[in-house]
Amino acid sequence: MNASVAIQVLPNVQDDEEVIRIVDEVIAYIKSTGLNYYVGPFETTIEGDYDQLMDIVKECQHVAERAGCKAMSVYVKIAYKPEGDVLTIEKKVTKHHQ
């Protein structure tokens, strides 16, 4: 695993319930990838191969669009180590959730 990505999709819609519905669609897509992920209150972190993660980031926007989102802001943070492994979600947060 040479990369991890944190993605936050913020639908530009007025209703909070609509925001939640669209974000839930994006998270369901991320779950369907089979990769290790962690849903936080502001963003979702996904671990895997860099190229695969970049494809997932792109598709997250298409998922939101298909869910009815006409405009959105998307924030992405990337940890990338071409010749090795990045720190895992487990190593970063497990000790804080016991």
C-alpha positions as CSV (number, residue, x, y, z in Angstrom):
1,M,0.0,0.0,0.0
2,N,1.9,3.0,-1.2
3,A,-0.8,5.7,-0.8
4,S,-3.7,6.9,1.3
5,V,-6.2,9.5,0.4
6,A,-8.6,11.6,2.5
7,I,-11.5,12.9,0.5
8,Q,-14.3,15.3,1.5
9,V,-17.1,15.8,-0.9
10,L,-19.2,18.9,-0.1
11,P,-22.4,19.0,-2.2
12,N,-23.6,22.5,-3.0
13,V,-27.2,22.0,-2.0
14,Q,-29.4,23.9,0.5
15,D,-30.9,21.1,2.5
16,D,-28.8,19.2,5.1
17,E,-30.7,16.0,4.5
18,E,-29.8,16.2,0.8
19,V,-26.1,16.7,1.8
20,I,-26.2,13.6,3.9
21,R,-28.0,11.6,1.2
22,I,-25.4,12.5,-1.5
23,V,-22.4,11.9,0.8
24,D,-23.9,8.6,1.8
25,E,-24.0,7.6,-1.9
26,V,-20.3,8.5,-2.2
27,I,-19.4,6.5,0.9
28,A,-21.4,3.5,-0.4
29,Y,-19.3,3.7,-3.6
30,I,-16.1,3.8,-1.5
31,K,-17.2,0.8,0.5
32,S,-17.9,-1.1,-2.8
33,T,-14.3,-0.7,-3.9
34,G,-13.2,-3.3,-1.3
35,L,-10.3,-1.2,-0.1
36,N,-9.7,-0.4,3.6
37,Y,-11.4,2.9,4.5
38,Y,-12.3,5.0,7.5
39,V,-15.3,7.4,7.7
40,G,-14.7,10.4,9.8
41,P,-17.0,13.4,10.5
42,F,-15.4,15.6,7.8
43,E,-13.7,13.2,5.4
44,T,-13.2,9.6,4.4
45,T,-9.8,8.0,4.2
46,I,-9.0,5.2,1.8
47,E,-5.8,3.1,1.6
48,G,-4.4,1.4,-1.5
49,D,-2.5,1.8,-4.7
50,Y,-1.9,5.4,-5.8
51,D,-3.4,5.0,-9.3
52,Q,-6.4,3.1,-8.1
53,L,-7.0,5.8,-5.4
54,M,-6.9,8.6,-8.0
55,D,-9.5,6.7,-10.1
56,I,-11.7,6.5,-7.0
57,V,-11.3,10.2,-6.2
58,K,-12.5,10.9,-9.8
59,E,-15.4,8.5,-9.6
60,C,-16.6,9.9,-6.2
61,Q,-17.4,13.2,-8.0
62,H,-19.3,11.3,-10.7
63,V,-21.2,9.4,-8.0
64,A,-22.3,12.7,-6.4
65,E,-23.3,14.0,-9.8
66,R,-25.4,11.0,-10.6
67,A,-27.0,11.4,-7.1
68,G,-28.3,14.7,-8.3
69,C,-25.6,17.1,-7.1
70,K,-25.2,19.8,-9.7
71,A,-22.2,21.5,-8.0
72,M,-19.7,20.4,-5.3
73,S,-16.4,21.2,-3.7
74,V,-14.0,18.3,-3.2
75,Y,-11.0,18.4,-0.9
76,V,-8.4,15.7,-1.2
77,K,-5.3,15.0,0.9
78,I,-2.8,12.4,-0.4
79,A,0.0,10.6,1.3
80,Y,2.2,8.8,-1.3
81,K,5.4,6.8,-0.9
82,P,6.3,5.4,-4.4
83,E,8.9,3.0,-3.0
84,G,7.2,1.8,0.2
85,D,4.3,1.8,2.5
86,V,2.6,4.8,4.0
87,L,1.3,4.8,7.6
88,T,-1.9,2.9,7.9
89,I,-5.2,4.1,9.2
90,E,-4.9,1.6,12.0
91,K,-1.5,2.9,13.1
92,K,-2.8,6.5,13.0
93,V,-6.1,6.2,14.9
94,T,-6.6,2.9,16.7
95,K,-5.1,4.0,19.9
96,H,-7.6,6.9,20.0
97,H,-10.6,4.7,19.7
98,Q,-10.1,2.2,22.5
